[in-house]
Amino acid sequence: MADRTERKLAGSGVRLIAIGAPFVIIGIVIALLLNGNTLGIGVAIAVLGAIPVVVGITTLLSAGVSQHSRKDRPFA
């Protein structure tokens, strides 16, 4: 059974990924379909959407490490 802290971390990580993923997709689509100044706008939207995605993945990894450390087994 997952500890309360692990559940909160995992829930926050999934939520952050769900927030950032649509912005990444929209930014990539804008950058691929349009030229000129809109290319830069699309890339900027994708980069701003990638920030919560990376934070969410890091939070999920932190929850996984917390769960593994709770099992009292060596990491290596």
PyMOL commands that set and color helices and strands:
alter all, ss='L'
color gray80, all
select helices_A, chain A and resi 4-33+37-70
alter helices_A, ss='H'
color red, helices_A
deselect
rebuild
show_as cartoon
